[in-house]
């Protein structure tokens, strides 16, 4: 069973952390709090699924820089940025970096809870997509060199006869490799195979070699 998502709060104001934690826990959310971006980055939170509520004005690394660091590290966490200063350029920067929402203090509890639910739904979707992509990568790694060549050409739309010509093998051999590729990749048809390859961004574009 997948672990329940967690809401991480990063705010240097103890009173704000405490009240926000109490509010979210009262609505059934799992919550962890941090008083700085550095403390958060040193934790195991980056490997987990959930959302981050970060104040922009933090000591050391600010909330926007923290968000951009999470993007750089490729985490699955979704971010809600909070500020006491209605700074439009900061809002634009946050949203361009992928923030789910930008909330100005004092924020309405209902608006915050709605943003949290959207963030958690986005986090679940991102986690599922990442897991699916990883599974495709594992399956792709199980292919032989020749099977990868056939897969590349199938994904490029080449028919079996063209693949046979380009790889200097017989059409029957192409059919055998194609069947093995479909089986190993767990694809029911060619369209599904291509979607898997594109979504997971796998493919080697290996130059043909004669067998």
Rosetta constraint file for C-alpha pairs under 8 A:
AtomPair CA 3 CA 49 HARMONIC 7.87 0.50
AtomPair CA 4 CA 30 HARMONIC 7.92 0.50
AtomPair CA 4 CA 49 HARMONIC 7.68 0.50
AtomPair CA 5 CA 30 HARMONIC 7.28 0.50
AtomPair CA 5 CA 48 HARMONIC 7.45 0.50
AtomPair CA 5 CA 49 HARMONIC 5.06 0.50
AtomPair CA 5 CA 50 HARMONIC 4.33 0.50
AtomPair CA 5 CA 51 HARMONIC 7.63 0.50
AtomPair CA 5 CA 120 HARMONIC 7.08 0.50
AtomPair CA 5 CA 124 HARMONIC 8.00 0.50
AtomPair CA 6 CA 29 HARMONIC 7.06 0.50
AtomPair CA 6 CA 30 HARMONIC 5.05 0.50
AtomPair CA 6 CA 31 HARMONIC 5.67 0.50
AtomPair CA 6 CA 32 HARMONIC 7.27 0.50
AtomPair CA 6 CA 48 HARMONIC 7.86 0.50
AtomPair CA 6 CA 49 HARMONIC 6.63 0.50
AtomPair CA 6 CA 50 HARMONIC 4.66 0.50
AtomPair CA 6 CA 51 HARMONIC 6.54 0.50
AtomPair CA 7 CA 29 HARMONIC 7.08 0.50
AtomPair CA 7 CA 30 HARMONIC 6.14 0.50
AtomPair CA 7 CA 31 HARMONIC 4.81 0.50
AtomPair CA 7 CA 32 HARMONIC 6.43 0.50
AtomPair CA 7 CA 50 HARMONIC 5.67 0.50
AtomPair CA 7 CA 51 HARMONIC 4.98 0.50
AtomPair CA 7 CA 52 HARMONIC 5.83 0.50
AtomPair CA 7 CA 53 HARMONIC 7.29 0.50
AtomPair CA 8 CA 31 HARMONIC 5.84 0.50
AtomPair CA 8 CA 32 HARMONIC 4.95 0.50
AtomPair CA 8 CA 33 HARMONIC 5.74 0.50
AtomPair CA 8 CA 34 HARMONIC 7.61 0.50
AtomPair CA 8 CA 45 HARMONIC 7.81 0.50
AtomPair CA 8 CA 50 HARMONIC 7.60 0.50
AtomPair CA 8 CA 51 HARMONIC 6.18 0.50
AtomPair CA 8 CA 52 HARMONIC 4.68 0.50
AtomPair CA 8 CA 53 HARMONIC 6.11 0.50
AtomPair CA 9 CA 17 HARMONIC 6.86 0.50
AtomPair CA 9 CA 21 HARMONIC 7.73 0.50
AtomPair CA 9 CA 31 HARMONIC 7.42 0.50
AtomPair CA 9 CA 32 HARMONIC 6.28 0.50
AtomPair CA 9 CA 33 HARMONIC 4.65 0.50
AtomPair CA 9 CA 34 HARMONIC 6.07 0.50
AtomPair CA 9 CA 52 HARMONIC 5.92 0.50
AtomPair CA 9 CA 53 HARMONIC 4.86 0.50
AtomPair CA 9 CA 54 HARMONIC 6.03 0.50
AtomPair CA 10 CA 17 HARMONIC 7.60 0.50
AtomPair CA 10 CA 33 HARMONIC 6.00 0.50
AtomPair CA 10 CA 34 HARMONIC 4.78 0.50
AtomPair CA 10 CA 35 HARMONIC 5.63 0.50
AtomPair CA 10 CA 36 HARMONIC 5.94 0.50
AtomPair CA 10 CA 37 HARMONIC 6.58 0.50
AtomPair CA 10 CA 40 HARMONIC 7.18 0.50
AtomPair CA 10 CA 52 HARMONIC 7.47 0.50
AtomPair CA 10 CA 53 HARMONIC 6.25 0.50
AtomPair CA 10 CA 54 HARMONIC 4.80 0.50
AtomPair CA 10 CA 55 HARMONIC 6.42 0.50
AtomPair CA 11 CA 16 HARMONIC 7.21 0.50
AtomPair CA 11 CA 17 HARMONIC 6.12 0.50
AtomPair CA 11 CA 33 HARMONIC 7.84 0.50
AtomPair CA 11 CA 34 HARMONIC 6.51 0.50
AtomPair CA 11 CA 35 HARMONIC 5.12 0.50
AtomPair CA 11 CA 36 HARMONIC 6.36 0.50
AtomPair CA 11 CA 54 HARMONIC 6.27 0.50
AtomPair CA 11 CA 55 HARMONIC 5.45 0.50
AtomPair CA 11 CA 58 HARMONIC 6.70 0.50
AtomPair CA 12 CA 17 HARMONIC 7.70 0.50
AtomPair CA 12 CA 34 HARMONIC 7.64 0.50
AtomPair CA 12 CA 35 HARMONIC 4.40 0.50
AtomPair CA 12 CA 36 HARMONIC 6.00 0.50
AtomPair CA 12 CA 58 HARMONIC 6.17 0.50
AtomPair CA 12 CA 59 HARMONIC 7.32 0.50
AtomPair CA 13 CA 17 HARMONIC 6.24 0.50
AtomPair CA 13 CA 35 HARMONIC 7.27 0.50
AtomPair CA 14 CA 18 HARMONIC 6.08 0.50
AtomPair CA 14 CA 35 HARMONIC 7.51 0.50
AtomPair CA 15 CA 19 HARMONIC 6.16 0.50
AtomPair CA 16 CA 20 HARMONIC 5.99 0.50
AtomPair CA 17 CA 21 HARMONIC 5.94 0.50
AtomPair CA 17 CA 33 HARMONIC 6.68 0.50
AtomPair CA 18 CA 22 HARMONIC 6.14 0.50
AtomPair CA 19 CA 23 HARMONIC 6.14 0.50
AtomPair CA 20 CA 24 HARMONIC 6.19 0.50
AtomPair CA 21 CA 25 HARMONIC 6.03 0.50
AtomPair CA 21 CA 31 HARMONIC 6.29 0.50
AtomPair CA 21 CA 32 HARMONIC 7.69 0.50
AtomPair CA 21 CA 33 HARMONIC 7.47 0.50
AtomPair CA 22 CA 26 HARMONIC 6.02 0.50
AtomPair CA 23 CA 27 HARMONIC 6.74 0.50
AtomPair CA 24 CA 28 HARMONIC 6.68 0.50
AtomPair CA 24 CA 29 HARMONIC 5.52 0.50
AtomPair CA 24 CA 30 HARMONIC 7.68 0.50
AtomPair CA 24 CA 31 HARMONIC 7.19 0.50
AtomPair CA 24 CA 113 HARMONIC 7.80 0.50
AtomPair CA 25 CA 29 HARMONIC 4.93 0.50
AtomPair CA 25 CA 30 HARMONIC 6.29 0.50
AtomPair CA 25 CA 31 HARMONIC 6.71 0.50
AtomPair CA 34 CA 39 HARMONIC 6.25 0.50
AtomPair CA 34 CA 40 HARMONIC 5.90 0.50
AtomPair CA 35 CA 39 HARMONIC 6.91 0.50
AtomPair CA 35 CA 40 HARMONIC 7.96 0.50
AtomPair CA 36 CA 40 HARMONIC 6.43 0.50
AtomPair CA 36 CA 58 HARMONIC 6.46 0.50
AtomPair CA 36 CA 59 HARMONIC 6.65 0.50
AtomPair CA 36 CA 60 HARMONIC 7.69 0.50
AtomPair CA 36 CA 61 HARMONIC 7.79 0.50
AtomPair CA 37 CA 41 HARMONIC 6.13 0.50
AtomPair CA 37 CA 58 HARMONIC 7.38 0.50
AtomPair CA 37 CA 60 HARMONIC 7.55 0.50
AtomPair CA 37 CA 61 HARMONIC 5.94 0.50
AtomPair CA 37 CA 62 HARMONIC 7.06 0.50
AtomPair CA 37 CA 63 HARMONIC 7.25 0.50
AtomPair CA 37 CA 66 HARMONIC 6.27 0.50
AtomPair CA 38 CA 42 HARMONIC 6.23 0.50
AtomPair CA 38 CA 60 HARMONIC 7.84 0.50
AtomPair CA 38 CA 61 HARMONIC 7.18 0.50
AtomPair CA 39 CA 43 HARMONIC 6.53 0.50
AtomPair CA 40 CA 45 HARMONIC 7.09 0.50
AtomPair CA 41 CA 45 HARMONIC 7.53 0.50
AtomPair CA 41 CA 46 HARMONIC 7.08 0.50
AtomPair CA 44 CA 48 HARMONIC 7.24 0.50
AtomPair CA 45 CA 49 HARMONIC 7.97 0.50
AtomPair CA 46 CA 70 HARMONIC 7.81 0.50
AtomPair CA 46 CA 75 HARMONIC 5.96 0.50
AtomPair CA 46 CA 76 HARMONIC 7.68 0.50
AtomPair CA 46 CA 77 HARMONIC 7.24 0.50
AtomPair CA 47 CA 75 HARMONIC 6.90 0.50
AtomPair CA 47 CA 76 HARMONIC 7.77 0.50
AtomPair CA 48 CA 76 HARMONIC 7.28 0.50
AtomPair CA 48 CA 77 HARMONIC 7.41 0.50
AtomPair CA 49 CA 76 HARMONIC 6.00 0.50
AtomPair CA 49 CA 77 HARMONIC 5.82 0.50
AtomPair CA 49 CA 123 HARMONIC 6.36 0.50
AtomPair CA 49 CA 124 HARMONIC 7.27 0.50
AtomPair CA 49 CA 127 HARMONIC 7.00 0.50
AtomPair CA 50 CA 76 HARMONIC 7.48 0.50
AtomPair CA 50 CA 77 HARMONIC 5.31 0.50
AtomPair CA 50 CA 78 HARMONIC 6.59 0.50
AtomPair CA 50 CA 119 HARMONIC 7.63 0.50
AtomPair CA 50 CA 120 HARMONIC 5.70 0.50
AtomPair CA 50 CA 123 HARMONIC 5.74 0.50
AtomPair CA 50 CA 124 HARMONIC 7.65 0.50
AtomPair CA 51 CA 77 HARMONIC 5.04 0.50
AtomPair CA 51 CA 78 HARMONIC 4.55 0.50
AtomPair CA 51 CA 79 HARMONIC 5.62 0.50
AtomPair CA 51 CA 80 HARMONIC 7.43 0.50
AtomPair CA 51 CA 116 HARMONIC 7.28 0.50
AtomPair CA 51 CA 119 HARMONIC 5.98 0.50
AtomPair CA 51 CA 120 HARMONIC 6.04 0.50
AtomPair CA 51 CA 123 HARMONIC 6.92 0.50
AtomPair CA 52 CA 77 HARMONIC 6.55 0.50
AtomPair CA 52 CA 78 HARMONIC 6.10 0.50
AtomPair CA 52 CA 79 HARMONIC 4.74 0.50
AtomPair CA 52 CA 80 HARMONIC 6.05 0.50
AtomPair CA 53 CA 79 HARMONIC 6.04 0.50
AtomPair CA 53 CA 80 HARMONIC 4.78 0.50
AtomPair CA 53 CA 81 HARMONIC 5.90 0.50
AtomPair CA 53 CA 82 HARMONIC 7.00 0.50
AtomPair CA 54 CA 63 HARMONIC 5.40 0.50
AtomPair CA 54 CA 79 HARMONIC 7.39 0.50
AtomPair CA 54 CA 80 HARMONIC 6.39 0.50
AtomPair CA 54 CA 81 HARMONIC 5.11 0.50
AtomPair CA 54 CA 82 HARMONIC 5.95 0.50
AtomPair CA 55 CA 62 HARMONIC 7.61 0.50
AtomPair CA 55 CA 63 HARMONIC 5.39 0.50
AtomPair CA 55 CA 81 HARMONIC 5.94 0.50
AtomPair CA 55 CA 82 HARMONIC 4.65 0.50
AtomPair CA 55 CA 83 HARMONIC 5.66 0.50
AtomPair CA 56 CA 62 HARMONIC 5.45 0.50
AtomPair CA 56 CA 63 HARMONIC 4.02 0.50
AtomPair CA 56 CA 64 HARMONIC 5.99 0.50
AtomPair CA 56 CA 81 HARMONIC 6.54 0.50
AtomPair CA 56 CA 82 HARMONIC 6.02 0.50
AtomPair CA 56 CA 83 HARMONIC 5.40 0.50
AtomPair CA 57 CA 62 HARMONIC 5.63 0.50
AtomPair CA 57 CA 63 HARMONIC 6.47 0.50
AtomPair CA 57 CA 83 HARMONIC 6.98 0.50
AtomPair CA 58 CA 62 HARMONIC 4.69 0.50
AtomPair CA 58 CA 63 HARMONIC 6.35 0.50
AtomPair CA 61 CA 65 HARMONIC 6.07 0.50
AtomPair CA 61 CA 66 HARMONIC 6.39 0.50
AtomPair CA 62 CA 66 HARMONIC 6.15 0.50
AtomPair CA 63 CA 67 HARMONIC 6.20 0.50
AtomPair CA 63 CA 81 HARMONIC 6.95 0.50
AtomPair CA 64 CA 68 HARMONIC 6.24 0.50
AtomPair CA 64 CA 81 HARMONIC 7.50 0.50
AtomPair CA 64 CA 90 HARMONIC 7.92 0.50
AtomPair CA 64 CA 93 HARMONIC 7.85 0.50
AtomPair CA 64 CA 94 HARMONIC 6.29 0.50
AtomPair CA 65 CA 69 HARMONIC 6.10 0.50
AtomPair CA 66 CA 70 HARMONIC 6.30 0.50
AtomPair CA 67 CA 71 HARMONIC 6.44 0.50
AtomPair CA 67 CA 79 HARMONIC 6.88 0.50
AtomPair CA 67 CA 94 HARMONIC 7.78 0.50
AtomPair CA 67 CA 97 HARMONIC 7.42 0.50
AtomPair CA 67 CA 99 HARMONIC 7.78 0.50
AtomPair CA 68 CA 72 HARMONIC 6.20 0.50
AtomPair CA 68 CA 97 HARMONIC 6.46 0.50
AtomPair CA 69 CA 73 HARMONIC 6.20 0.50
AtomPair CA 70 CA 74 HARMONIC 6.17 0.50
AtomPair CA 70 CA 75 HARMONIC 5.73 0.50
AtomPair CA 70 CA 77 HARMONIC 7.74 0.50
AtomPair CA 71 CA 75 HARMONIC 6.46 0.50
AtomPair CA 71 CA 97 HARMONIC 7.58 0.50
AtomPair CA 76 CA 123 HARMONIC 6.30 0.50
AtomPair CA 76 CA 126 HARMONIC 6.39 0.50
AtomPair CA 76 CA 127 HARMONIC 6.28 0.50
AtomPair CA 77 CA 123 HARMONIC 6.09 0.50
AtomPair CA 78 CA 99 HARMONIC 6.82 0.50
AtomPair CA 78 CA 100 HARMONIC 6.56 0.50
AtomPair CA 78 CA 119 HARMONIC 5.59 0.50
AtomPair CA 78 CA 120 HARMONIC 7.25 0.50
AtomPair CA 78 CA 122 HARMONIC 6.99 0.50
AtomPair CA 78 CA 123 HARMONIC 5.78 0.50
AtomPair CA 79 CA 98 HARMONIC 7.54 0.50
AtomPair CA 79 CA 99 HARMONIC 4.94 0.50
AtomPair CA 79 CA 100 HARMONIC 5.73 0.50
AtomPair CA 79 CA 101 HARMONIC 7.34 0.50
AtomPair CA 79 CA 119 HARMONIC 7.06 0.50
AtomPair CA 80 CA 99 HARMONIC 5.73 0.50
AtomPair CA 80 CA 100 HARMONIC 5.59 0.50
AtomPair CA 80 CA 101 HARMONIC 5.03 0.50
AtomPair CA 80 CA 102 HARMONIC 5.95 0.50
AtomPair CA 80 CA 103 HARMONIC 7.43 0.50
AtomPair CA 80 CA 115 HARMONIC 7.43 0.50
AtomPair CA 80 CA 116 HARMONIC 7.66 0.50
AtomPair CA 80 CA 119 HARMONIC 7.60 0.50
AtomPair CA 81 CA 94 HARMONIC 7.15 0.50
AtomPair CA 81 CA 99 HARMONIC 6.86 0.50
AtomPair CA 81 CA 101 HARMONIC 6.44 0.50
AtomPair CA 81 CA 102 HARMONIC 4.90 0.50
AtomPair CA 81 CA 103 HARMONIC 6.24 0.50
AtomPair CA 82 CA 102 HARMONIC 5.91 0.50
AtomPair CA 82 CA 103 HARMONIC 4.80 0.50
AtomPair CA 82 CA 104 HARMONIC 5.78 0.50
AtomPair CA 82 CA 105 HARMONIC 6.90 0.50
AtomPair CA 83 CA 102 HARMONIC 7.85 0.50
AtomPair CA 83 CA 103 HARMONIC 6.47 0.50
AtomPair CA 83 CA 104 HARMONIC 5.07 0.50
AtomPair CA 83 CA 105 HARMONIC 5.86 0.50
AtomPair CA 84 CA 104 HARMONIC 5.60 0.50
AtomPair CA 84 CA 105 HARMONIC 4.64 0.50
AtomPair CA 84 CA 106 HARMONIC 7.16 0.50
AtomPair CA 85 CA 104 HARMONIC 6.79 0.50
AtomPair CA 85 CA 105 HARMONIC 7.52 0.50
AtomPair CA 86 CA 104 HARMONIC 6.07 0.50
AtomPair CA 87 CA 91 HARMONIC 6.37 0.50
AtomPair CA 88 CA 92 HARMONIC 6.17 0.50
AtomPair CA 89 CA 93 HARMONIC 6.15 0.50
AtomPair CA 90 CA 94 HARMONIC 6.07 0.50
AtomPair CA 91 CA 95 HARMONIC 6.19 0.50
AtomPair CA 91 CA 102 HARMONIC 6.14 0.50
AtomPair CA 92 CA 96 HARMONIC 6.04 0.50
AtomPair CA 93 CA 97 HARMONIC 6.20 0.50
AtomPair CA 94 CA 98 HARMONIC 6.55 0.50
AtomPair CA 94 CA 99 HARMONIC 5.48 0.50
AtomPair CA 94 CA 102 HARMONIC 7.28 0.50
AtomPair CA 95 CA 99 HARMONIC 4.75 0.50
AtomPair CA 95 CA 100 HARMONIC 7.04 0.50
AtomPair CA 95 CA 101 HARMONIC 7.07 0.50
AtomPair CA 95 CA 102 HARMONIC 7.44 0.50
AtomPair CA 100 CA 115 HARMONIC 7.25 0.50
AtomPair CA 100 CA 118 HARMONIC 7.51 0.50
AtomPair CA 100 CA 119 HARMONIC 6.04 0.50
AtomPair CA 101 CA 115 HARMONIC 6.44 0.50
AtomPair CA 103 CA 107 HARMONIC 6.38 0.50
AtomPair CA 103 CA 112 HARMONIC 7.60 0.50
AtomPair CA 107 CA 111 HARMONIC 7.08 0.50
AtomPair CA 107 CA 112 HARMONIC 6.85 0.50
AtomPair CA 108 CA 112 HARMONIC 6.30 0.50
AtomPair CA 109 CA 113 HARMONIC 6.12 0.50
AtomPair CA 110 CA 114 HARMONIC 6.10 0.50
AtomPair CA 111 CA 115 HARMONIC 6.20 0.50
AtomPair CA 112 CA 116 HARMONIC 6.17 0.50
AtomPair CA 113 CA 117 HARMONIC 6.22 0.50
AtomPair CA 114 CA 118 HARMONIC 6.30 0.50
AtomPair CA 115 CA 119 HARMONIC 6.09 0.50
AtomPair CA 116 CA 120 HARMONIC 6.14 0.50
AtomPair CA 117 CA 121 HARMONIC 6.18 0.50
AtomPair CA 118 CA 122 HARMONIC 6.14 0.50
AtomPair CA 119 CA 123 HARMONIC 6.04 0.50
AtomPair CA 120 CA 124 HARMONIC 6.15 0.50
AtomPair CA 121 CA 125 HARMONIC 6.28 0.50
AtomPair CA 122 CA 126 HARMONIC 6.06 0.50
AtomPair CA 123 CA 127 HARMONIC 6.01 0.50
AtomPair CA 124 CA 128 HARMONIC 6.14 0.50
AtomPair CA 125 CA 129 HARMONIC 6.15 0.50
AtomPair CA 126 CA 130 HARMONIC 6.07 0.50
AtomPair CA 127 CA 131 HARMONIC 6.09 0.50
AtomPair CA 128 CA 132 HARMONIC 6.12 0.50
AtomPair CA 129 CA 133 HARMONIC 6.13 0.50
AtomPair CA 130 CA 134 HARMONIC 6.11 0.50
AtomPair CA 131 CA 135 HARMONIC 6.24 0.50
AtomPair CA 132 CA 136 HARMONIC 6.38 0.50
AtomPair CA 132 CA 200 HARMONIC 7.82 0.50
AtomPair CA 133 CA 137 HARMONIC 6.24 0.50
AtomPair CA 133 CA 196 HARMONIC 7.82 0.50
AtomPair CA 133 CA 199 HARMONIC 6.89 0.50
AtomPair CA 133 CA 200 HARMONIC 4.55 0.50
AtomPair CA 134 CA 138 HARMONIC 6.24 0.50
AtomPair CA 134 CA 200 HARMONIC 7.42 0.50
AtomPair CA 135 CA 139 HARMONIC 6.28 0.50
AtomPair CA 136 CA 140 HARMONIC 5.97 0.50
AtomPair CA 136 CA 185 HARMONIC 6.90 0.50
AtomPair CA 136 CA 196 HARMONIC 6.84 0.50
AtomPair CA 136 CA 197 HARMONIC 7.48 0.50
AtomPair CA 136 CA 200 HARMONIC 6.46 0.50
AtomPair CA 137 CA 141 HARMONIC 6.12 0.50
AtomPair CA 137 CA 200 HARMONIC 6.95 0.50
AtomPair CA 137 CA 202 HARMONIC 6.76 0.50
AtomPair CA 138 CA 142 HARMONIC 6.68 0.50
AtomPair CA 139 CA 143 HARMONIC 7.12 0.50
AtomPair CA 139 CA 184 HARMONIC 6.23 0.50
AtomPair CA 139 CA 185 HARMONIC 5.41 0.50
AtomPair CA 140 CA 148 HARMONIC 7.74 0.50
AtomPair CA 140 CA 184 HARMONIC 7.85 0.50
AtomPair CA 140 CA 185 HARMONIC 6.64 0.50
AtomPair CA 140 CA 202 HARMONIC 7.40 0.50
AtomPair CA 142 CA 184 HARMONIC 7.33 0.50
AtomPair CA 143 CA 147 HARMONIC 5.64 0.50
AtomPair CA 143 CA 148 HARMONIC 6.06 0.50
AtomPair CA 143 CA 181 HARMONIC 7.05 0.50
AtomPair CA 143 CA 184 HARMONIC 7.25 0.50
AtomPair CA 144 CA 148 HARMONIC 6.22 0.50
AtomPair CA 145 CA 149 HARMONIC 6.39 0.50
AtomPair CA 146 CA 150 HARMONIC 6.31 0.50
AtomPair CA 146 CA 177 HARMONIC 7.74 0.50
AtomPair CA 147 CA 151 HARMONIC 6.06 0.50
AtomPair CA 147 CA 177 HARMONIC 5.77 0.50
AtomPair CA 147 CA 178 HARMONIC 7.34 0.50
AtomPair CA 147 CA 180 HARMONIC 7.66 0.50
AtomPair CA 147 CA 181 HARMONIC 6.19 0.50
AtomPair CA 148 CA 152 HARMONIC 6.07 0.50
AtomPair CA 148 CA 181 HARMONIC 7.99 0.50
AtomPair CA 148 CA 203 HARMONIC 7.21 0.50
AtomPair CA 148 CA 204 HARMONIC 6.96 0.50
AtomPair CA 148 CA 206 HARMONIC 7.59 0.50
AtomPair CA 149 CA 153 HARMONIC 6.39 0.50
AtomPair CA 149 CA 204 HARMONIC 7.54 0.50
AtomPair CA 149 CA 205 HARMONIC 6.98 0.50
AtomPair CA 149 CA 206 HARMONIC 5.84 0.50
AtomPair CA 149 CA 207 HARMONIC 7.53 0.50
AtomPair CA 149 CA 208 HARMONIC 6.82 0.50
AtomPair CA 150 CA 154 HARMONIC 6.05 0.50
AtomPair CA 150 CA 163 HARMONIC 6.95 0.50
AtomPair CA 150 CA 174 HARMONIC 7.26 0.50
AtomPair CA 150 CA 177 HARMONIC 6.97 0.50
AtomPair CA 150 CA 178 HARMONIC 6.78 0.50
AtomPair CA 151 CA 155 HARMONIC 6.02 0.50
AtomPair CA 151 CA 178 HARMONIC 7.40 0.50
AtomPair CA 151 CA 181 HARMONIC 6.92 0.50
AtomPair CA 151 CA 203 HARMONIC 7.57 0.50
AtomPair CA 152 CA 156 HARMONIC 6.22 0.50
AtomPair CA 152 CA 203 HARMONIC 5.90 0.50
AtomPair CA 152 CA 204 HARMONIC 6.80 0.50
AtomPair CA 152 CA 205 HARMONIC 5.92 0.50
AtomPair CA 152 CA 206 HARMONIC 7.73 0.50
AtomPair CA 153 CA 157 HARMONIC 6.45 0.50
AtomPair CA 153 CA 158 HARMONIC 5.49 0.50
AtomPair CA 153 CA 163 HARMONIC 6.48 0.50
AtomPair CA 154 CA 158 HARMONIC 5.35 0.50
AtomPair CA 154 CA 159 HARMONIC 7.04 0.50
AtomPair CA 154 CA 163 HARMONIC 7.85 0.50
AtomPair CA 154 CA 190 HARMONIC 7.94 0.50
AtomPair CA 154 CA 194 HARMONIC 7.91 0.50
AtomPair CA 155 CA 193 HARMONIC 7.79 0.50
AtomPair CA 155 CA 194 HARMONIC 5.38 0.50
AtomPair CA 155 CA 197 HARMONIC 7.60 0.50
AtomPair CA 158 CA 162 HARMONIC 6.00 0.50
AtomPair CA 158 CA 163 HARMONIC 6.15 0.50
AtomPair CA 159 CA 163 HARMONIC 6.28 0.50
AtomPair CA 160 CA 164 HARMONIC 6.09 0.50
AtomPair CA 160 CA 171 HARMONIC 6.15 0.50
AtomPair CA 160 CA 174 HARMONIC 6.31 0.50
AtomPair CA 160 CA 175 HARMONIC 7.16 0.50
AtomPair CA 161 CA 165 HARMONIC 6.29 0.50
AtomPair CA 161 CA 171 HARMONIC 5.70 0.50
AtomPair CA 162 CA 166 HARMONIC 6.11 0.50
AtomPair CA 163 CA 167 HARMONIC 5.99 0.50
AtomPair CA 163 CA 171 HARMONIC 7.82 0.50
AtomPair CA 163 CA 174 HARMONIC 7.08 0.50
AtomPair CA 164 CA 168 HARMONIC 5.63 0.50
AtomPair CA 164 CA 169 HARMONIC 4.90 0.50
AtomPair CA 164 CA 170 HARMONIC 5.41 0.50
AtomPair CA 164 CA 171 HARMONIC 5.21 0.50
AtomPair CA 164 CA 173 HARMONIC 7.80 0.50
AtomPair CA 164 CA 174 HARMONIC 6.07 0.50
AtomPair CA 165 CA 169 HARMONIC 6.60 0.50
AtomPair CA 165 CA 170 HARMONIC 7.72 0.50
AtomPair CA 166 CA 208 HARMONIC 6.85 0.50
AtomPair CA 167 CA 208 HARMONIC 5.23 0.50
AtomPair CA 167 CA 209 HARMONIC 6.32 0.50
AtomPair CA 167 CA 210 HARMONIC 6.21 0.50
AtomPair CA 168 CA 209 HARMONIC 7.82 0.50
AtomPair CA 168 CA 210 HARMONIC 5.75 0.50
AtomPair CA 168 CA 211 HARMONIC 7.49 0.50
AtomPair CA 169 CA 173 HARMONIC 6.43 0.50
AtomPair CA 169 CA 174 HARMONIC 7.11 0.50
AtomPair CA 169 CA 210 HARMONIC 7.34 0.50
AtomPair CA 169 CA 211 HARMONIC 7.10 0.50
AtomPair CA 170 CA 174 HARMONIC 6.45 0.50
AtomPair CA 171 CA 175 HARMONIC 6.30 0.50
AtomPair CA 172 CA 176 HARMONIC 6.38 0.50
AtomPair CA 173 CA 177 HARMONIC 6.23 0.50
AtomPair CA 174 CA 178 HARMONIC 5.91 0.50
AtomPair CA 175 CA 179 HARMONIC 6.12 0.50
AtomPair CA 176 CA 180 HARMONIC 6.34 0.50
AtomPair CA 177 CA 181 HARMONIC 6.09 0.50
AtomPair CA 178 CA 182 HARMONIC 6.18 0.50
AtomPair CA 179 CA 183 HARMONIC 6.19 0.50
AtomPair CA 180 CA 184 HARMONIC 6.00 0.50
AtomPair CA 181 CA 185 HARMONIC 5.90 0.50
AtomPair CA 182 CA 186 HARMONIC 5.89 0.50
AtomPair CA 182 CA 187 HARMONIC 5.17 0.50
AtomPair CA 182 CA 188 HARMONIC 7.03 0.50
AtomPair CA 182 CA 189 HARMONIC 7.42 0.50
AtomPair CA 182 CA 190 HARMONIC 7.89 0.50
AtomPair CA 182 CA 193 HARMONIC 7.17 0.50
AtomPair CA 183 CA 187 HARMONIC 6.63 0.50
AtomPair CA 185 CA 193 HARMONIC 7.35 0.50
AtomPair CA 187 CA 192 HARMONIC 5.75 0.50
AtomPair CA 187 CA 193 HARMONIC 5.18 0.50
AtomPair CA 188 CA 192 HARMONIC 6.49 0.50
AtomPair CA 188 CA 193 HARMONIC 7.50 0.50
AtomPair CA 189 CA 193 HARMONIC 6.32 0.50
AtomPair CA 190 CA 194 HARMONIC 6.21 0.50
AtomPair CA 191 CA 195 HARMONIC 6.26 0.50
AtomPair CA 192 CA 196 HARMONIC 6.16 0.50
AtomPair CA 193 CA 197 HARMONIC 6.30 0.50
AtomPair CA 194 CA 198 HARMONIC 6.10 0.50
AtomPair CA 195 CA 199 HARMONIC 5.92 0.50
AtomPair CA 196 CA 200 HARMONIC 6.05 0.50
AtomPair CA 197 CA 201 HARMONIC 5.70 0.50
AtomPair CA 197 CA 202 HARMONIC 5.35 0.50
AtomPair CA 197 CA 203 HARMONIC 6.86 0.50
AtomPair CA 198 CA 202 HARMONIC 6.83 0.50
